[in-house]
Amino acid sequence: MRTEKLIPLILNKASKEPSFFISQITILYAICEISRKTNYTPTIQVSRKQLMHSTKIKSYGTYHRCIKTLCDLGYIKYEPSYHPDGKTLIHLLPLSQNELN
């Protein structure tokens, strides 16, 4: 499935996730929005600072907890850069056929 069709499905599924907080949904939305701006690429490069600024999250702990939850639930794959000037790779993972229905 193409990424532009997948994004609304991902956001719809996330909005129904009982364990999600608004901070996790806003990070997922920001990732989807960056993907949209980069011609719907499923893999984006973004800095933590840029993502935290766009989601208005101030705490590193909150940011990393949200990213960990999104990874654990299978929404994204997160590859940190570990370089101060480097950008992190974030992959939007496709939904399984069961999750589309």
Backbone as a chain_set.jsonl record, in Angstrom:
{"seq": "MRTEKLIPLILNKASKEPSFFISQITILYAICEISRKTNYTPTIQVSRKQLMHSTKIKSYGTYHRCIKTLCDLGYIKYEPSYHPDGKTLIHLLPLSQNELN", "coords": {"N": [[0.845, -1.174, 0.0], [0.488, 2.23, -0.767], [2.249, 4.96, 0.745], [0.886, 7.429, 1.101], [-1.761, 6.624, 1.282], [-1.635, 5.046, 3.448], [-1.05, 6.603, 5.695], [-3.457, 7.989, 6.755], [-4.769, 5.686, 7.709], [-2.978, 4.718, 9.627], [-3.011, 6.843, 11.502], [-5.709, 6.782, 12.221], [-5.911, 4.241, 13.419], [-4.131, 4.654, 15.552], [-5.471, 6.626, 16.996], [-7.444, 5.171, 18.193], [-6.163, 3.57, 19.939], [-6.001, 2.304, 23.14], [-3.985, 2.646, 25.047], [-2.57, 4.888, 24.396], [-1.238, 8.17, 24.837], [-1.791, 11.693, 24.387], [0.63, 12.838, 23.667], [2.025, 10.784, 22.374], [0.438, 10.406, 20.123], [0.725, 12.911, 18.924], [3.448, 12.925, 18.25], [3.512, 10.79, 16.428], [1.784, 11.861, 14.499], [3.324, 14.094, 13.701], [5.527, 12.795, 12.557], [4.237, 11.53, 10.409], [3.401, 13.818, 9.044], [5.857, 14.976, 8.295], [6.693, 12.97, 6.591], [4.745, 13.275, 4.62], [5.417, 15.818, 3.653], [7.815, 15.239, 2.463], [7.255, 14.012, 0.079], [5.804, 11.689, 0.66], [7.558, 9.679, 1.644], [8.423, 6.584, 3.135], [10.49, 6.409, 4.924], [12.057, 8.681, 6.995], [14.336, 11.397, 7.707], [15.135, 13.012, 10.586], [15.799, 15.365, 13.169], [16.01, 15.014, 16.722], [15.547, 17.356, 18.085], [14.121, 18.894, 16.21], [11.778, 17.357, 15.928], [10.835, 17.385, 18.574], [10.373, 20.105, 18.871], [8.335, 20.599, 16.974], [6.268, 19.132, 18.055], [5.877, 20.223, 20.488], [6.899, 19.096, 22.781], [8.727, 19.114, 25.7], [10.373, 17.653, 27.369], [13.047, 15.365, 27.42], [12.77, 12.797, 28.385], [10.002, 12.26, 28.132], [9.797, 12.4, 25.345], [11.475, 10.224, 24.523], [10.164, 8.094, 25.778], [7.722, 8.124, 24.418], [8.596, 7.568, 21.781], [9.637, 5.0, 22.213], [7.295, 3.602, 22.895], [5.861, 3.827, 20.466], [7.556, 2.341, 18.834], [7.472, -0.189, 20.123], [4.807, -0.893, 19.735], [4.714, -1.237, 17.054], [4.44, 0.804, 15.145], [6.499, 2.43, 14.191], [9.971, 2.232, 13.159], [12.901, 2.972, 14.753], [15.937, 4.513, 14.312], [18.485, 5.746, 15.914], [20.864, 8.456, 15.569], [23.162, 9.136, 17.089], [25.047, 11.047, 16.723], [25.899, 14.396, 17.275], [25.203, 16.298, 15.288], [23.901, 14.77, 13.512], [21.056, 13.218, 11.899], [18.235, 11.386, 12.915], [16.986, 8.27, 11.718], [13.735, 7.411, 10.868], [11.391, 4.981, 10.327], [8.274, 4.481, 8.901], [6.21, 1.891, 9.65], [4.524, -0.652, 7.797], [1.044, -1.471, 8.131], [-0.428, -4.516, 9.268], [-2.562, -6.828, 7.46], [-4.741, -7.5, 9.057], [-4.974, -5.298, 10.715], [-5.876, -3.34, 9.044], [-8.559, -3.67, 8.694]], "CA": [[0.0, 0.0, 0.0], [1.263, 3.46, -0.863], [2.345, 5.668, 2.022], [-0.15, 8.468, 1.244], [-2.998, 5.967, 1.689], [-1.368, 4.388, 4.721], [-0.998, 7.57, 6.8], [-4.742, 8.113, 7.464], [-5.065, 4.428, 8.416], [-2.116, 4.686, 10.816], [-3.52, 7.811, 12.471], [-6.998, 6.292, 12.696], [-5.63, 3.144, 14.345], [-3.499, 5.217, 16.745], [-6.461, 7.367, 17.793], [-8.271, 4.191, 18.908], [-5.28, 2.796, 20.828], [-6.362, 2.692, 24.505], [-2.828, 2.963, 25.888], [-1.885, 6.07, 23.868], [-1.44, 9.515, 25.357], [-1.789, 12.685, 23.325], [2.009, 13.073, 23.234], [2.38, 9.744, 21.407], [-0.292, 10.682, 18.889], [1.305, 14.089, 18.268], [4.714, 12.533, 17.622], [3.164, 9.997, 15.245], [1.258, 12.793, 13.502], [4.447, 14.881, 13.185], [6.29, 11.899, 11.662], [3.431, 11.396, 9.184], [3.417, 15.103, 8.352], [7.177, 15.096, 7.657], [6.649, 12.038, 5.463], [3.918, 13.906, 3.589], [6.18, 16.928, 3.07], [8.93, 14.687, 1.681], [6.676, 13.212, -1.0], [5.304, 10.424, 1.213], [8.579, 8.653, 1.803], [8.171, 5.84, 4.37], [11.634, 6.617, 5.819], [12.4, 10.095, 7.082], [15.456, 11.8, 8.55], [14.705, 14.142, 11.397], [16.518, 15.476, 14.429], [15.167, 14.975, 17.918], [15.201, 18.743, 18.378], [13.079, 19.288, 15.264], [10.553, 16.637, 16.268], [10.353, 17.891, 19.86], [9.86, 21.457, 18.659], [7.065, 20.565, 16.244], [5.228, 18.521, 18.897], [5.824, 21.005, 21.741], [7.341, 18.266, 23.903], [9.908, 19.768, 26.272], [11.16, 16.711, 28.156], [13.678, 14.267, 26.689], [12.191, 11.55, 28.889], [8.706, 12.08, 27.48], [10.065, 12.124, 23.936], [11.987, 8.861, 24.357], [9.109, 7.158, 26.173], [6.761, 8.08, 23.306], [9.239, 6.863, 20.665], [9.715, 3.59, 22.594], [5.945, 3.05, 22.78], [5.546, 3.703, 19.039], [8.348, 1.204, 18.328], [6.963, -1.426, 20.722], [3.496, -1.211, 19.164], [4.879, -1.53, 15.638], [4.123, 1.92, 14.255], [7.724, 2.952, 13.586], [11.281, 1.682, 13.491], [13.68, 4.142, 15.126], [17.38, 4.311, 14.247], [19.119, 6.991, 16.341], [22.109, 8.82, 14.901], [24.234, 9.216, 18.093], [25.963, 12.126, 16.362], [25.219, 15.646, 17.636], [24.66, 16.984, 14.118], [23.245, 13.789, 12.649], [19.611, 13.088, 11.998], [17.725, 10.051, 13.18], [16.127, 7.658, 10.702], [12.478, 6.86, 11.369], [10.668, 4.252, 9.283], [6.874, 4.159, 9.147], [6.03, 0.473, 9.343], [3.198, -0.945, 7.23], [0.094, -2.185, 8.984], [-0.78, -5.847, 8.785], [-3.891, -6.882, 6.837], [-5.735, -7.52, 10.135], [-5.128, -3.96, 11.29], [-6.534, -2.476, 8.075], [-10.016, -3.875, 8.752]], "C": [[0.892, 1.24, 0.0], [1.191, 4.241, 0.451], [1.258, 6.72, 2.183], [-1.502, 7.883, 1.63], [-2.857, 5.338, 3.074], [-1.457, 5.355, 5.907], [-2.351, 7.757, 7.479], [-5.118, 6.849, 8.241], [-4.244, 4.314, 9.704], [-2.666, 5.62, 11.89], [-4.87, 7.385, 13.035], [-6.808, 5.172, 13.718], [-5.048, 3.681, 15.649], [-4.504, 5.951, 17.621], [-7.361, 6.435, 18.605], [-7.463, 3.346, 19.899], [-5.538, 3.217, 22.275], [-5.177, 3.123, 25.371], [-2.098, 4.226, 25.445], [-2.246, 7.324, 24.647], [-1.368, 10.479, 24.179], [-0.369, 12.947, 22.807], [2.454, 12.026, 22.209], [1.679, 9.975, 20.073], [0.307, 11.886, 18.168], [2.647, 13.77, 17.624], [4.44, 11.723, 16.361], [2.625, 10.895, 14.137], [2.39, 13.621, 12.885], [5.305, 14.056, 12.228], [5.546, 11.735, 10.341], [3.442, 12.686, 8.375], [4.757, 15.339, 7.652], [7.247, 14.163, 6.455], [5.855, 12.632, 4.306], [4.689, 15.018, 2.88], [7.354, 16.454, 2.219], [8.419, 13.692, 0.648], [6.303, 11.796, -0.552], [6.356, 9.322, 1.259], [8.33, 7.917, 3.118], [9.32, 5.954, 5.377], [11.996, 8.088, 5.796], [13.648, 10.277, 7.923], [15.036, 13.052, 9.283], [15.54, 14.178, 12.673], [15.522, 15.432, 15.588], [14.669, 16.381, 18.238], [14.048, 19.219, 17.488], [11.741, 18.637, 15.609], [9.972, 17.136, 17.599], [9.761, 19.289, 19.703], [8.486, 21.422, 17.979], [5.934, 19.963, 17.069], [5.048, 19.233, 20.234], [6.136, 20.161, 22.971], [8.656, 18.836, 24.402], [10.865, 18.79, 26.958], [11.736, 15.601, 27.285], [13.087, 12.921, 27.109], [10.852, 11.244, 28.239], [8.889, 11.701, 26.02], [10.491, 10.672, 23.748], [10.971, 7.801, 24.774], [8.076, 7.014, 25.047], [7.333, 7.309, 22.116], [9.295, 5.366, 20.965], [8.345, 2.922, 22.462], [5.56, 2.842, 21.324], [6.311, 2.545, 18.407], [7.774, -0.12, 18.826], [5.629, -1.859, 20.111], [3.541, -1.396, 17.65], [4.495, -0.424, 14.675], [5.357, 2.414, 13.501], [8.911, 2.068, 13.926], [12.191, 2.896, 13.642], [15.159, 3.796, 15.109], [18.082, 5.616, 14.627], [20.48, 7.202, 15.691], [23.315, 8.747, 15.845], [25.278, 10.271, 17.748], [25.234, 13.439, 16.635], [24.583, 16.373, 16.447], [23.895, 16.051, 13.187], [21.751, 13.765, 12.861], [19.246, 11.617, 12.133], [16.902, 9.562, 11.997], [14.894, 7.079, 11.393], [11.739, 6.246, 10.191], [9.222, 4.065, 9.73], [6.665, 2.707, 8.73], [4.631, 0.226, 8.786], [2.337, -1.698, 8.237], [-0.152, -3.573, 8.404], [-2.198, -5.811, 8.215], [-4.993, -6.886, 7.893], [-6.015, -6.126, 10.667], [-5.824, -3.0, 10.32], [-8.048, -2.578, 8.15], [-10.606, -3.395, 10.053]], "O": [[1.917, 1.285, 0.681], [0.193, 4.182, 1.169], [0.746, 6.9, 3.288], [-2.313, 8.574, 2.246], [-3.846, 5.13, 3.777], [-1.888, 4.97, 6.994], [-2.403, 7.689, 8.707], [-5.719, 6.935, 9.312], [-4.748, 3.871, 10.736], [-2.775, 5.235, 13.055], [-5.143, 7.61, 14.214], [-7.466, 5.157, 14.758], [-5.42, 3.224, 16.73], [-4.408, 5.909, 18.847], [-7.969, 6.857, 19.589], [-8.021, 2.51, 20.609], [-5.318, 4.379, 22.614], [-5.35, 3.883, 26.324], [-1.1, 4.601, 26.06], [-3.39, 7.517, 25.058], [-0.926, 10.104, 23.093], [-0.191, 13.248, 21.627], [3.185, 12.352, 21.273], [2.268, 9.761, 19.014], [0.391, 11.891, 16.94], [2.953, 14.295, 16.553], [5.075, 11.95, 15.331], [2.967, 10.714, 12.968], [2.41, 13.827, 11.671], [5.758, 14.566, 11.203], [6.156, 11.794, 9.273], [3.487, 12.645, 7.146], [4.785, 15.85, 6.532], [7.798, 14.526, 5.416], [6.249, 12.506, 3.146], [4.623, 15.146, 1.658], [7.832, 17.186, 1.352], [9.053, 12.672, 0.374], [6.47, 10.832, -1.3], [6.068, 8.167, 0.948], [8.052, 8.562, 4.129], [9.146, 5.632, 6.553], [12.214, 8.674, 4.736], [13.983, 9.428, 8.748], [14.628, 14.037, 8.668], [15.937, 13.134, 13.191], [14.349, 15.772, 15.436], [13.513, 16.57, 18.615], [13.116, 19.867, 17.963], [10.699, 19.293, 15.582], [8.757, 17.29, 17.729], [8.757, 19.614, 20.336], [7.578, 22.15, 18.381], [4.764, 20.249, 16.815], [4.165, 18.882, 21.017], [5.688, 20.474, 24.074], [9.593, 19.021, 23.626], [12.05, 19.088, 27.105], [11.016, 14.971, 26.51], [12.926, 12.02, 26.286], [10.592, 10.108, 27.841], [8.224, 10.797, 25.514], [9.933, 9.966, 22.908], [10.926, 6.723, 24.182], [7.613, 5.909, 24.762], [6.638, 6.493, 21.511], [9.033, 4.549, 20.083], [8.25, 1.797, 21.97], [4.996, 1.806, 20.973], [5.779, 1.845, 17.545], [7.608, -1.06, 18.049], [5.357, -3.053, 19.987], [2.516, -1.681, 17.031], [4.249, -0.691, 13.499], [5.276, 2.771, 12.325], [8.863, 1.264, 14.856], [12.244, 3.75, 12.757], [15.59, 2.884, 15.814], [18.261, 6.494, 13.782], [21.159, 6.247, 15.314], [24.393, 8.329, 15.422], [26.299, 10.368, 18.428], [24.069, 13.583, 16.265], [23.533, 16.997, 16.596], [23.313, 16.49, 12.195], [21.244, 14.235, 13.88], [19.873, 10.738, 11.541], [16.205, 10.345, 11.352], [15.004, 6.351, 12.379], [11.493, 6.909, 9.184], [8.972, 3.547, 10.818], [6.917, 2.344, 7.581], [3.661, 0.827, 9.25], [2.833, -2.452, 9.074], [-0.089, -3.769, 7.19], [-2.946, -4.865, 8.464], [-6.069, -6.335, 7.66], [-7.147, -5.805, 11.026], [-6.312, -1.951, 10.741], [-8.751, -1.666, 7.714], [-11.816, -3.496, 10.257]]}, "num_chains": 1, "name": "protein.A"}
